């Protein structure tokens, strides 16, 4: 018993119809099996679409996407500094040192603000030195990969602490 009807077998063995049809089916099967993964292929003259970094959220997202953690930490510090400046008229580095004077300016929790600023400054320096491949790191005894892992472990808690401080500067509902 034949697997294909004689008319279909005759059509497939016809070189003008069967060969192109077989090549199309084989090409579709290969395309489906291999698939297209990742970004579309570009020719050498076609530039990649530019990534927007017009506002703070986009700069933070792109920095995290690219692994530029110093930029992400700097953006968080700048957001906190803008909030402090909007509340007091001064940047974080221009604030008086004593907590009582800061409270009179309208700072809700001066100790938390100082701790957040110090954490963000330290994380930014650490990330910048790792990104530039500097040998003058405070954790010189670690390898660069080990230092990168330690930075990743502290980055989340540092940004969370700064985010909580930032929320305290939100206007009351």
C-alpha positions in Angstrom: 0.0 0.0 0.0 1.4 3.4 -0.9 1.8 6.1 1.7 0.9 8.9 -0.7 -1.8 9.0 -3.4 -0.4 8.6 -6.9 -1.4 12.1 -7.9 0.4 13.7 -5.0 3.4 11.5 -5.5 3.5 12.5 -9.2 3.3 16.2 -8.1 6.1 15.9 -5.7 8.4 14.1 -8.2 7.7 16.8 -10.8 10.9 18.9 -10.8 9.1 22.2 -11.6 6.7 21.8 -8.6 8.1 19.3 -6.2 11.6 20.6 -5.9 10.6 24.2 -5.0 7.9 22.9 -2.7 10.3 20.6 -0.9 12.9 23.4 -0.5 10.2 25.7 0.9 9.1 23.1 3.4 12.7 22.3 4.4 13.5 26.0 4.8 10.4 26.6 7.0 11.2 23.6 9.1 14.8 24.8 9.6 13.7 28.4 10.4 11.2 27.1 12.9 13.7 24.7 14.5 16.5 27.3 14.8 14.3 30.3 15.3 15.4 33.9 15.7 16.7 34.8 19.2 17.9 38.2 20.4 18.0 41.4 18.5 17.3 41.5 14.8 20.3 41.3 12.5 21.5 44.6 11.1 23.7 45.4 8.2 26.9 47.3 8.8 25.5 50.6 7.7 22.4 50.5 9.9 22.8 52.0 13.3 21.1 50.6 16.4 18.2 52.6 17.6 19.3 55.1 20.3 18.4 54.3 23.9 16.7 57.2 25.6 18.3 58.6 28.7 16.3 61.8 28.9 14.9 61.4 32.5 16.2 60.0 35.7 14.2 56.7 35.5 15.6 55.9 32.1 19.1 56.7 33.1 18.8 54.4 36.1 17.3 51.6 34.1 19.9 51.9 31.3 22.7 52.0 33.9 21.4 48.9 35.6 21.0 47.2 32.2 24.6 48.0 31.2 26.0 47.1 34.6 27.0 50.7 35.3 26.1 50.7 39.0 27.9 53.9 39.8 25.5 55.8 37.5 22.5 54.2 39.1 23.7 55.1 42.6 24.5 58.6 41.4 21.0 59.0 40.1 19.5 57.9 43.4 21.8 60.4 45.2 20.8 63.2 42.8 17.1 62.4 43.4 17.6 62.6 47.1 19.6 65.8 46.8 16.8 67.4 44.6 14.3 66.5 47.3 16.4 68.0 50.1 17.0 71.1 48.0 13.3 71.5 47.3 12.6 71.2 51.0 15.4 73.3 52.4 16.8 75.4 49.6 20.3 73.7 50.1 21.9 70.6 48.8 22.8 67.7 51.1 26.4 68.8 51.3 25.5 72.3 52.3 23.4 71.3 55.3 24.5 72.1 58.8 26.3 69.3 60.6 24.2 69.3 63.7 20.8 67.5 63.8 19.0 70.2 65.6 19.9 72.8 62.9 18.8 70.3 60.2 15.5 69.8 61.9 14.9 73.5 61.9 15.4 73.5 58.2 12.7 70.9 57.8 14.7 67.6 57.5 12.5 64.9 59.0 15.2 62.5 60.1 18.8 64.0 59.9 20.6 60.8 61.1 18.9 58.7 58.4 19.7 61.3 55.7 23.3 61.4 56.8 23.6 57.6 56.8 21.9 57.4 53.4 24.2 60.0 51.9 27.3 58.2 53.3 26.1 54.8 52.0 25.4 56.2 48.5 28.7 58.0 48.4 30.6 54.9 49.4 28.7 52.7 46.9 29.3 55.1 44.1 33.0 55.2 44.7 33.2 51.5 45.0 31.2 50.8 41.8 33.2 53.5 39.9 36.5 51.9 40.9 35.3 48.5 39.8 33.9 49.8 36.5 37.2 51.5 35.7 39.3 48.5 36.7 41.2 50.5 39.3 43.7 48.7 41.6 43.2 51.3 44.3 40.1 49.9 45.9 39.4 49.8 49.6 39.0 46.0 49.4 42.3 45.4 47.6 42.6 41.9 49.1 39.7 40.7 47.0 39.7 39.9 43.4 37.6 42.1 41.1 35.0 39.4 40.7 34.7 38.9 44.5 34.5 42.6 45.0 31.8 42.8 42.3 29.7 40.2 44.1 30.1 42.0 47.5 29.0 45.2 45.8 25.9 43.5 44.4 25.1 42.2 47.9 25.3 45.7 49.5 23.8 47.6 46.5 20.2 46.5 47.2 20.2 47.4 50.8 21.9 50.7 50.2 19.4 51.7 47.5 16.5 50.5 49.7 17.8 52.6 52.6 18.1 55.7 50.3 14.6 55.0 48.9 13.1 54.9 52.4 14.8 58.2 53.2 13.5 59.7 49.9 10.0 58.7 50.8 10.2 60.6 54.1 10.6 63.8 52.0 7.3 63.2 50.1 4.7 65.9 50.9 2.1 64.8 53.5 -1.2 63.8 51.9 
